[in-house]
């Protein structure tokens, strides 16, 4: 937060994976609420991807296909229908492992799963699709952003 103040930011956004810990968001929000005279000038918004951040990247299959220059049908053959919030890397089923699915669809386009790829997909994503496909994580995060930053 001090770095954000030095950079003259008005807000700090913190996002974590739930990774099976239902209390992770509450703990992060409580820590963010512990402000001092420096940080009370910043707005803080906390969010939680359920179960992993890959859910938000996999949620808009159209955006993923566009960024990778693939057909949507190619992406849908790799990324299962249904909520990406049910995917997690620790799943006993390979078809439910979020990181592996993202890497697999990236390989179709001869790319690697990377931060750059994730940023391009999220920049292309339709926020309404993310809210609809990720109602437990992205939807409340988007609402908190709107309420906090559009005052």
C-alpha positions in Angstrom: 0.0 0.0 0.0 2.9 2.3 0.7 4.2 1.7 -2.8 0.8 2.5 -4.2 0.8 5.8 -2.3 4.3 6.7 -3.5 3.1 6.0 -7.1 0.1 8.3 -6.4 -2.4 5.5 -6.9 -5.9 6.0 -5.7 -6.7 2.3 -5.1 -5.2 -1.1 -4.5 -6.8 -4.2 -5.9 -5.9 -7.5 -4.3 -7.0 -10.8 -5.8 -6.1 -14.3 -4.6 -7.1 -17.9 -5.5 -9.4 -19.6 -3.0 -7.5 -22.9 -3.4 -10.0 -24.7 -1.1 -9.7 -22.1 1.7 -13.2 -20.6 2.2 -11.9 -18.0 4.6 -9.0 -16.7 2.5 -11.0 -13.7 1.2 -12.2 -12.7 4.7 -8.6 -12.8 6.0 -7.3 -10.7 3.2 -10.1 -8.2 3.5 -9.5 -8.0 7.3 -5.8 -7.3 6.7 -6.5 -4.7 4.1 -8.8 -3.0 6.6 -5.9 -2.6 9.0 -5.0 0.9 7.8 -2.8 3.5 9.2 -2.5 7.3 8.5 -0.7 6.5 5.2 -3.0 3.9 3.8 -6.3 5.4 4.9 -6.1 7.5 1.7 -6.3 4.5 -0.5 -9.4 2.6 -1.6 -8.9 -1.2 -1.3 -10.8 -3.8 -3.2 -10.3 -7.5 -2.5 -11.3 -10.4 -4.7 -11.1 -14.1 -4.8 -11.0 -16.4 -7.8 -12.8 -19.7 -7.2 -11.0 -22.1 -7.1 -8.1 -20.6 -9.2 -7.3 -17.5 -11.3 -7.4 -19.7 -14.4 -11.2 -19.8 -13.9 -11.3 -16.1 -15.0 -9.1 -16.8 -18.0 -11.1 -19.9 -19.1 -14.5 -18.3 -18.5 -14.9 -16.4 -21.8 -14.1 -19.1 -24.3 -14.8 -16.7 -27.2 -12.1 -14.4 -25.9 -9.7 -17.3 -25.4 -10.3 -18.5 -29.0 -9.9 -15.0 -30.4 -6.6 -14.3 -28.6 -5.2 -17.7 -29.7 -6.6 -17.4 -33.2 -8.5 -20.7 -32.8 -12.1 -21.6 -33.5 -14.4 -21.5 -30.5 -15.2 -25.2 -31.2 -11.5 -26.0 -30.8 -11.4 -24.3 -27.4 -14.7 -25.9 -26.3 -13.2 -29.4 -27.1 -10.5 -28.7 -24.5 -12.3 -26.5 -22.0 -15.4 -28.2 -20.6 -18.8 -26.5 -20.5 -20.1 -25.5 -17.2 -18.7 -23.2 -14.5 -14.9 -22.8 -14.6 -15.1 -22.2 -10.9 -15.5 -26.0 -10.5 -12.0 -26.5 -12.0 -9.0 -26.8 -9.8 -5.5 -28.0 -10.4 -5.6 -30.5 -7.5 -8.5 -32.4 -9.1 -8.1 -36.2 -9.5 -9.6 -35.8 -12.9 -7.2 -34.4 -15.6 -10.2 -32.8 -17.4 -10.9 -30.7 -14.3 -7.3 -29.3 -13.8 -7.5 -25.6 -14.6 -3.8 -24.9 -15.3 -3.4 -28.0 -17.4 -6.5 -27.1 -19.4 -5.2 -23.6 -20.1 -1.8 -25.0 -21.1 -3.4 -27.5 -23.4 -5.6 -25.0 -25.2 -2.5 -22.7 -25.5 -0.5 -25.5 -27.1 -3.2 -25.8 -29.8 -2.1 -22.4 -30.9 1.6 -23.2 -30.4 1.8 -20.9 -27.4 2.7 -21.5 -23.8 0.5 -20.6 -20.8 2.1 -17.4 -19.7 1.2 -14.2 -17.9 1.2 -12.4 -21.3 -1.4 -14.9 -22.6 -3.5 -14.5 -19.5 -3.4 -10.7 -19.7 -4.4 -10.8 -23.4 -7.3 -13.1 -22.8 -8.6 -11.1 -19.8 -8.2 -7.8 -21.8 -10.4 -9.3 -24.6 -12.9 -10.9 -22.2 -16.5 -9.7 -21.9 -17.0 -8.8 -18.3 -20.6 -9.8 -18.4 -19.5 -13.3 -19.5 -17.0 -13.5 -16.6 -19.7 -12.4 -14.1 -22.1 -15.0 -15.4 -19.6 -17.9 -15.7 -17.9 -17.0 -12.3 -20.7 -16.0 -10.0 -18.9 -16.9 -6.8 -15.7 -15.1 -7.5 -15.7 -12.7 -10.3 -19.2 -11.3 -10.0 -18.8 -10.1 -6.4 -15.3 -8.8 -7.2 -16.7 -6.8 -10.1 -19.5 -5.5 -8.0 -17.1 -4.4 -5.2 -14.9 -2.6 -7.8 -17.9 -0.7 -9.2 -19.2 0.2 -5.8 -15.8 1.3 -4.5 -14.3 3.0 -7.5 -17.5 4.6 -9.0 -18.5 6.5 -5.9 
